[in-house]
Amino acid sequence: MFKQVNSKLKNEAARIEFWIVMGFIAAVLLFNIIDIIRVNQTIATAGNSSDISGPLTATLFNHLIIFISYLLLCFYVVPAFENREERALNTLFVFIFIAICFIIGIISVYFAALLAIKILLIFLNRNKQNKENALYYETALLTASWILIMVGLFYIGMPVWLRLYASHDIPAAMIVYLYAVHRILPFAFLKKFKFLIYFGLMFLLTVLSTLVMIALCVCAGASNAVFISQSSPDVINQFRDLSVLHGMDDQSEMIVVLGNLFTQLIIVIPTAWNIYKSRNAKKDEEIKTLKTELGKSDANLNFLKSQINPHFLFNALNTLYGTALQENAERTGEGIQKLGDMMRFMLQENMQDKILLSRDIDYLKNYILLQKLRVAASSGITIETQIEDYTGQLMIAPMLLIPFVENAFKHGISLLNPSHIKVTLQTNVNTLYFDVHNSIHIRNESDPEKGQSGIGLDNVKQRLTLLYPNRHELIIRENAKEFFIHLTLQLDINN
């Protein structure tokens, strides 16, 4: 319901804005036509003949271009920028069209500012979830910013050199920047020597853009010479006052060419590199977060199977525990109690991001105790533990240590051959030292577990990398008869 109301209000606001802008364009056109007629009548009163068709045609054409530009923004660019799936490829031509019409003087400064503001509003209301349109979004922002800069410089009476730089070098820098961020850098970051490749390609692109700028300056200078030779002084001054472009002489060409060269080398190359690197770091952080969540889900997968109707099982364990005590089966009762504690842990704490280390140690001890009860009748099995009775405030990701112990009991225990397991856990300030040492037994060919890797070890490696980067050391050693792991982990303190 709220979405429908917001959509209705948005459409109503867009409709009102459209008719206001259309009315403004029509009013300005009307005033310009009246002004042209008035000037023509003044000239006629002075006894001079004047053809009114030329100025009228130019005025109508200019306002038609302005009208078309605004229609393209409203009915083509806006839907493309709000779309969640499709790419807004052809919107580039709309921005290029508006920029060219502005730079050659078809779109006046006032209407250029109006169109630039409209482009900024479209950019602010874009669909940010559509990552495929990042290039077109950024093009819109840069185009609008450049037009507003030009408009600002026009109002403050910009000097010739600044006009040349803003009208030639800034658009060139924008184009090179966009190409660098969205084409060159994604390619370079896949290579080994990414900065050298990036700088080399950007240097070549800078040289190419400088050569293009030289060619444009030469063409502009030649056309300027023809224009001056065939026009009156009044027409020349009017062109220079109204147009964004300025006639080229040797000094002007030097300003444009050197301005382009130094802008590319000093500003564009480092700016594009830093912006892309910053965006890449943000994407990496998002991917890391997703992988962390995935790792947590994978770590709990083996335990979900045992949690089918867990409350029923937990209540049943309590009943069995009471029965065992009534029958004086103390060892059985102890085992049931420990299993109940483990189930309570899985129900209440296993899904948290971090838990107290003491709780994870309790779970570890309960698991080992249950395993000892299972193999108590086998004299050839030795299980040794040196687990510190920790009571501090260190926090750890749940189920990070247990896979190593599970792996030891899975692969290190044999009811037919001598077996041994040793588990050691100690802490020093905020550092955890954890060792598991167990025997290995060759499994029968018919054993379905033969050839399978340890329980969750790959998963634990991934979780350690994601959750404790540069804060852990995992050493795994294996030979024909023994398996050994050593984990050193830097933990956080509960705040």
C-alpha positions as MATLAB code, in Angstrom:
seq = 'MFKQVNSKLKNEAARIEFWIVMGFIAAVLLFNIIDIIRVNQTIATAGNSSDISGPLTATLFNHLIIFISYLLLCFYVVPAFENREERALNTLFVFIFIAICFIIGIISVYFAALLAIKILLIFLNRNKQNKENALYYETALLTASWILIMVGLFYIGMPVWLRLYASHDIPAAMIVYLYAVHRILPFAFLKKFKFLIYFGLMFLLTVLSTLVMIALCVCAGASNAVFISQSSPDVINQFRDLSVLHGMDDQSEMIVVLGNLFTQLIIVIPTAWNIYKSRNAKKDEEIKTLKTELGKSDANLNFLKSQINPHFLFNALNTLYGTALQENAERTGEGIQKLGDMMRFMLQENMQDKILLSRDIDYLKNYILLQKLRVAASSGITIETQIEDYTGQLMIAPMLLIPFVENAFKHGISLLNPSHIKVTLQTNVNTLYFDVHNSIHIRNESDPEKGQSGIGLDNVKQRLTLLYPNRHELIIRENAKEFFIHLTLQLDINN';
ca = [
       0.000    0.000    0.000;
       2.773    2.435    0.972;
       4.624    1.605   -2.247;
       1.531    2.430   -4.292;
       1.067    5.752   -2.471;
       4.740    6.667   -2.922;
       4.603    5.708   -6.595;
       1.473    7.809   -7.102;
       3.030   10.830   -5.373;
       6.216   10.380   -7.378;
       4.297   10.221  -10.672;
       2.247   13.254   -9.701;
       5.395   15.241   -8.847;
       7.003   14.216  -12.155;
       3.881   15.322  -14.048;
       3.854   18.714  -12.318;
       7.575   19.179  -12.954;
       7.135   18.288  -16.638;
       4.428   20.865  -17.269;
       6.293   23.571  -15.336;
       9.423   23.023  -17.442;
       7.403   22.896  -20.670;
       5.692   26.149  -19.718;
       9.057   27.747  -18.935;
      10.526   26.686  -22.303;
       7.446   27.985  -24.140;
       7.555   31.306  -22.238;
      11.248   31.849  -23.005;
      10.633   31.015  -26.665;
       7.795   33.508  -26.799;
       9.900   36.262  -25.206;
      12.769   35.578  -27.620;
      10.451   35.776  -30.628;
       8.995   39.055  -29.351;
      12.513   40.402  -28.801;
      13.564   39.427  -32.336;
      10.480   41.143  -33.791;
      11.119   44.254  -31.691;
      14.750   44.478  -32.798;
      13.705   43.967  -36.425;
      11.135   46.764  -36.123;
      13.788   49.069  -34.609;
      16.112   48.356  -37.518;
      13.293   48.916  -40.016;
      12.392   52.255  -38.360;
      15.995   53.370  -38.838;
      15.602   52.756  -42.569;
      17.609   49.547  -42.764;
      16.270   46.289  -44.180;
      16.578   43.100  -42.124;
      15.602   39.481  -42.737;
      13.768   38.109  -39.687;
      13.577   34.514  -40.921;
      17.175   33.609  -39.974;
      17.032   34.583  -36.282;
      13.547   33.114  -35.924;
      14.623   29.792  -37.441;
      17.705   29.638  -35.181;
      15.622   30.420  -32.098;
      12.988   27.817  -32.930;
      15.694   25.229  -33.649;
      17.517   25.893  -30.373;
      14.348   25.583  -28.310;
      13.364   22.445  -30.194;
      16.715   20.871  -29.248;
      16.152   21.897  -25.612;
      12.658   20.383  -25.706;
      13.957   17.123  -27.226;
      16.767   16.924  -24.641;
      14.329   17.276  -21.764;
      11.977   14.697  -23.271;
      14.857   12.236  -23.631;
      15.781   12.712  -19.986;
      12.188   12.283  -18.758;
      10.964    9.431  -20.922;
      14.162    7.534  -21.725;
      16.889    8.124  -19.145;
      14.617    8.076  -16.075;
      13.094    4.623  -16.836;
      16.529    3.256  -17.766;
      18.065    4.450  -14.484;
      15.164    3.094  -12.416;
      15.245   -0.344  -14.057;
      16.621   -3.146  -11.874;
      17.831   -5.490  -14.585;
      18.373   -3.878  -17.996;
      21.492   -1.932  -18.914;
      21.114    1.788  -19.669;
      23.585    1.642  -22.567;
      21.911    4.139  -24.912;
      21.699    6.814  -22.214;
      25.348    7.596  -23.022;
      24.247    9.044  -26.349;
      21.743   11.311  -24.569;
      24.460   12.770  -22.333;
      26.852   13.159  -25.282;
      24.096   14.846  -27.308;
      23.349   17.364  -24.543;
      27.061   18.064  -23.916;
      27.793   18.688  -27.619;
      24.744   20.932  -28.058;
      25.843   22.939  -25.035;
      29.474   23.265  -26.047;
      28.634   24.531  -29.565;
      26.072   27.005  -28.232;
      22.770   25.407  -29.348;
      21.648   24.972  -25.720;
      21.965   28.251  -23.825;
      23.683   28.541  -20.470;
      20.384   28.890  -18.589;
      18.770   25.821  -20.092;
      22.033   23.884  -19.759;
      21.898   24.516  -16.004;
      18.265   23.333  -15.959;
      19.140   20.111  -17.808;
      22.156   19.527  -15.550;
      19.979   19.786  -12.448;
      17.519   17.329  -14.011;
      20.379   14.887  -14.688;
      21.513   15.180  -11.060;
      17.981   14.432   -9.833;
      17.849   11.374  -12.092;
      21.209   10.253  -10.716;
      20.075   10.648   -7.110;
      16.913    8.600   -7.803;
      18.732    5.826   -9.685;
      18.373    2.153   -8.829;
      21.558    1.544   -6.852;
      21.058   -2.222   -6.893;
      21.710   -2.418  -10.638;
      25.510   -2.685  -10.633;
      25.557   -3.169  -14.417;
      24.736    0.520  -14.890;
      27.616    1.892  -12.803;
      29.334    3.357  -15.892;
      26.171    5.177  -17.023;
      25.412    6.450  -13.538;
      28.885    7.902  -13.235;
      28.682    9.409  -16.725;
      25.477   11.193  -15.727;
      27.082   12.600  -12.565;
      30.197   13.812  -14.376;
      28.231   15.328  -17.264;
      25.952   17.280  -14.937;
      28.903   18.417  -12.801;
      30.847   19.614  -15.850;
      27.874   21.603  -17.207;
      27.323   23.267  -13.825;
      31.044   24.122  -13.619;
      30.853   25.718  -17.069;
      27.737   27.656  -16.081;
      29.449   28.891  -12.922;
      32.512   29.998  -14.845;
      30.273   31.810  -17.339;
      28.636   33.865  -14.595;
      31.905   34.879  -12.950;
      33.388   35.983  -16.307;
      35.980   33.290  -16.825;
      39.304   34.247  -18.452;
      40.193   32.830  -21.848;
      42.655   30.210  -20.583;
      40.183   28.891  -18.013;
      37.419   28.759  -20.623;
      39.664   26.722  -22.910;
      40.676   24.351  -20.124;
      37.119   23.816  -18.907;
      35.612   23.340  -22.377;
      38.324   21.039  -23.775;
      40.491   19.394  -21.120;
      37.862   18.586  -18.481;
      35.627   16.601  -20.900;
      38.722   14.757  -22.166;
      39.721   13.960  -18.579;
      36.207   12.681  -17.836;
      36.260   10.332  -20.836;
      39.706    8.953  -19.977;
      38.742    8.541  -16.315;
      35.600    6.580  -17.168;
      37.495    4.345  -19.583;
      40.218    3.762  -16.992;
      37.867    2.854  -14.124;
      35.457    0.681  -16.092;
      37.757   -0.920  -18.670;
      41.505   -0.614  -18.048;
      41.602   -1.179  -14.275;
      39.335   -4.286  -14.257;
      41.725   -5.754  -16.832;
      44.917   -4.654  -15.046;
      43.812   -5.965  -11.628;
      43.669   -9.477  -13.045;
      47.374   -9.364  -13.888;
      50.426   -9.877  -11.721;
      52.062   -6.461  -12.257;
      48.789   -4.586  -12.189;
      50.149   -1.097  -11.481;
      52.795   -1.250  -14.199;
      50.243   -2.519  -16.716;
      47.766    0.150  -15.650;
      50.298    2.973  -15.826;
      51.595    1.791  -19.208;
      48.118    1.631  -20.741;
      47.146    4.977  -19.218;
      50.314    6.602  -20.528;
      49.518    5.376  -24.037;
      45.945    6.609  -23.654;
      47.239    9.992  -22.461;
      49.499   10.296  -25.492;
      46.601    9.337  -27.765;
      44.247   11.870  -26.179;
      46.929   14.550  -26.476;
      47.349   13.811  -30.194;
      43.578   14.012  -30.641;
      43.554   17.318  -28.794;
      46.318   18.661  -31.072;
      44.288   17.633  -34.126;
      41.184   19.346  -32.750;
      43.148   22.506  -32.010;
      44.578   22.593  -35.537;
      41.101   22.112  -37.047;
      39.615   24.753  -34.748;
      42.400   27.180  -35.612;
      41.881   26.672  -39.331;
      38.104   27.094  -39.115;
      38.598   30.135  -36.890;
      40.821   31.759  -39.503;
      38.193   31.204  -42.208;
      35.460   32.512  -39.908;
      37.391   35.699  -39.121;
      38.238   36.352  -42.764;
      34.598   36.063  -43.846;
      32.807   37.749  -40.931;
      32.367   41.282  -39.683;
      33.920   42.384  -36.368;
      30.474   42.535  -34.689;
      29.671   38.956  -35.631;
      33.093   37.762  -34.423;
      32.695   39.463  -31.041;
      29.158   38.082  -30.674;
      30.394   34.551  -31.381;
      33.179   34.860  -28.825;
      30.808   36.217  -26.174;
      28.038   33.663  -26.584;
      29.814   30.452  -27.479;
      31.598   28.224  -25.041;
      34.227   27.548  -27.680;
      36.876   30.114  -28.415;
      38.916   30.628  -31.515;
      42.313   28.955  -31.455;
      45.653   30.696  -31.807;
      49.112   29.321  -31.002;
      48.914   30.284  -27.337;
      45.432   28.793  -26.999;
      46.558   25.541  -28.580;
      49.466   25.331  -26.138;
      47.130   25.856  -23.168;
      44.733   23.147  -24.303;
      47.411   20.574  -25.211;
      49.562   21.026  -22.102;
      46.485   21.270  -19.887;
      45.235   17.941  -21.216;
      48.640   16.261  -20.822;
      49.223   17.335  -17.236;
      45.604   16.708  -16.198;
      45.802   13.115  -17.424;
      49.190   12.408  -15.821;
      48.816   14.257  -12.519;
      45.086   14.026  -11.777;
      43.312   11.325  -13.804;
      45.802    8.449  -13.455;
      46.166    8.520   -9.630;
      42.502    9.455   -9.061;
      41.169    6.563  -11.161;
      43.561    4.135   -9.448;
      42.600    5.190   -5.915;
      38.853    5.255   -6.616;
      38.856    1.824   -8.246;
      41.014    0.392   -5.455;
      38.656    1.827   -2.832;
      35.601    0.388   -4.597;
      37.348   -2.946   -4.965;
      38.106   -3.017   -1.245;
      34.433   -2.392   -0.500;
      33.384   -5.225   -2.811;
      35.952   -7.530   -1.190;
      34.529   -6.671    2.221;
      31.013   -7.499    1.029;
      32.208  -10.804   -0.429;
      34.091  -11.560    2.774;
      30.941  -10.960    4.815;
      28.941  -13.265    2.564;
      31.610  -15.964    2.771;
      31.681  -15.631    6.543;
      27.940  -16.170    6.730;
      28.268  -19.111    4.335;
      31.074  -20.582    6.421;
      28.958  -20.328    9.565;
      26.096  -22.092    7.816;
      28.379  -24.847    6.565;
      29.888  -25.280   10.019;
      26.440  -25.894   11.468;
      25.287  -28.222    8.700;
      26.569  -31.378   10.380;
      24.679  -30.464   13.531;
      21.359  -29.631   11.912;
      20.683  -33.297   11.217;
      20.828  -34.039   14.942;
      18.440  -31.183   15.738;
      15.294  -32.693   14.199;
      12.639  -31.935   16.803;
      15.441  -31.062   19.314;
      13.122  -30.070   22.160;
      11.514  -33.496   22.114;
      14.927  -35.164   22.212;
      16.071  -32.866   25.020;
      13.020  -33.741   27.137;
      13.537  -37.441   26.386;
      17.149  -37.176   27.610;
      15.970  -35.659   30.874;
      13.599  -38.596   31.333;
      16.377  -41.114   30.610;
      18.700  -39.303   33.012;
      16.152  -39.606   35.813;
      15.617  -43.293   35.015;
      19.378  -43.986   35.083;
      19.710  -42.367   38.510;
      16.812  -44.455   39.841;
      18.559  -47.601   38.618;
      21.927  -46.488   40.064;
      23.495  -46.376   36.576;
      25.779  -43.440   37.394;
      27.974  -43.664   34.300;
      24.920  -43.861   32.060;
      23.343  -40.920   33.865;
      26.525  -38.893   33.539;
      26.661  -39.586   29.818;
      23.036  -38.567   29.343;
      23.646  -35.379   31.324;
      26.646  -34.436   29.202;
      24.716  -35.133   26.015;
      21.906  -32.906   27.303;
      24.414  -30.130   27.997;
      25.730  -30.457   24.444;
      22.223  -30.253   23.000;
      21.494  -27.173   25.110;
      24.673  -25.604   23.753;
      23.627  -26.315   20.157;
      20.154  -24.916   20.751;
      21.116  -21.749   22.597;
      24.650  -20.694   21.675;
      25.730  -22.435   18.491;
      24.035  -19.855   16.219;
      25.763  -16.838   17.783;
      28.674  -15.061   16.088;
      30.892  -15.225   19.181;
      30.592  -17.009   22.522;
      32.700  -17.165   25.661;
      35.693  -19.466   25.283;
      34.692  -21.164   28.539;
      31.397  -22.316   26.974;
      33.165  -23.749   23.925;
      35.599  -25.558   26.230;
      32.666  -27.028   28.193;
      31.220  -28.411   24.976;
      34.626  -29.820   24.046;
      34.973  -31.553   27.434;
      31.468  -33.010   27.218;
      32.154  -34.414   23.773;
      35.404  -36.033   24.908;
      33.731  -37.479   28.009;
      31.015  -39.102   25.878;
      33.663  -40.565   23.585;
      35.530  -41.964   26.615;
      32.354  -43.667   27.788;
      31.942  -45.210   24.336;
      35.436  -46.753   24.281;
      35.828  -47.379   28.032;
      35.680  -51.154   27.572;
      38.624  -51.147   25.130;
      41.944  -51.394   26.952;
      44.069  -50.537   23.919;
      42.726  -47.004   23.590;
      44.445  -44.137   25.405;
      42.732  -40.758   25.598;
      44.700  -38.008   27.305;
      43.484  -34.424   27.806;
      45.185  -31.350   29.195;
      42.426  -28.776   28.842;
      42.714  -25.651   30.928;
      39.790  -24.764   33.197;
      39.384  -21.313   31.691;
      37.071  -18.775   33.367;
      38.082  -15.537   31.621;
      36.276  -13.272   29.132;
      37.866  -14.301   25.844;
      35.404  -14.778   22.962;
      35.597  -17.322   20.158;
      33.520  -18.326   17.141;
      31.465  -21.396   18.172;
      32.297  -24.863   16.832;
      35.766  -23.789   15.729;
      37.744  -26.314   17.823;
      35.427  -29.330   17.903;
      36.011  -30.463   14.265;
      39.659  -31.187   15.071;
      38.648  -33.409   18.006;
      35.878  -35.081   15.978;
      38.410  -35.817   13.280;
      40.751  -37.363   15.861;
      38.076  -39.744   17.182;
      36.859  -40.584   13.697;
      40.270  -41.502   12.270;
      42.304  -42.154   15.415;
      40.255  -44.818   17.201;
      40.315  -48.505   16.360;
      38.702  -51.221   18.437;
      41.163  -53.764   17.005;
      44.494  -51.915   17.246;
      46.196  -49.757   19.890;
      45.054  -46.157   19.549;
      45.834  -42.877   21.219;
      44.485  -39.341   21.279;
      45.898  -36.354   23.107;
      44.153  -32.981   23.301;
      45.857  -29.932   24.807;
      44.343  -26.472   25.289;
      46.002  -23.524   27.015;
      45.640  -19.734   27.017;
      48.120  -16.932   27.585;
      46.583  -13.439   27.851;
      44.467  -13.362   24.649;
      46.261  -16.179   22.800;
      44.824  -19.689   22.570;
      47.125  -22.691   22.016;
      45.335  -25.820   20.873;
      46.923  -29.177   19.940;
      45.389  -32.468   18.860;
      47.582  -35.551   18.369;
      46.091  -38.878   17.331;
      46.953  -42.204   15.757;
      45.830  -43.143   12.241;
      44.511  -46.542   11.205;
      44.212  -47.915    7.704;
      40.548  -48.520    6.928;
      39.178  -51.574    5.158;
      38.376  -51.258    1.476;
      34.686  -51.847    2.300;
      34.606  -48.972    4.795;
      32.468  -46.161    3.303;
      34.576  -43.603    5.216;
      37.792  -44.695    3.485;
      39.349  -41.924    1.428;
      37.221  -39.190    2.947;
      38.853  -36.128    4.457;
      38.532  -35.144    8.090;
      35.263  -33.816    9.466;
      34.943  -30.162    8.530;
      38.681  -29.450    8.362;
      38.425  -27.607    5.059;
      35.505  -25.682    6.454;
      37.446  -24.753    9.583;
      40.385  -23.535    7.471;
      38.023  -21.296    5.543;
      36.381  -19.964    8.695;
      39.762  -19.219   10.259;
      40.812  -17.300    7.157;
      37.617  -15.266    7.117;
      37.104  -14.692   10.846;
      40.707  -14.414   12.031;
      42.823  -13.048    9.164;
      46.457  -12.546   10.231;
      45.412  -13.627   13.735;
      45.890  -17.373   13.569;
      48.420  -20.034   12.701;
      47.323  -23.553   11.798;
      49.924  -26.298   11.415;
      48.872  -29.747   10.207;
      51.303  -32.677   10.113;
      50.573  -36.226    9.040;
      52.551  -39.391    8.452;
      51.604  -43.048    7.958;
      50.659  -43.604   11.610;
      49.973  -40.240   13.254;
      48.112  -37.002   12.670;
      48.892  -33.744   14.440;
      47.424  -30.223   14.401;
      48.592  -27.102   16.204;
      46.425  -23.995   16.297;
      47.470  -20.620   17.666;
      44.617  -18.121   17.779;
      44.433  -14.452   18.818;
      41.047  -13.937   20.489;
      38.978  -10.875   21.423;
      37.967   -9.985   24.962;
      34.282   -9.690   25.797;
      33.453   -5.987   26.211;
];
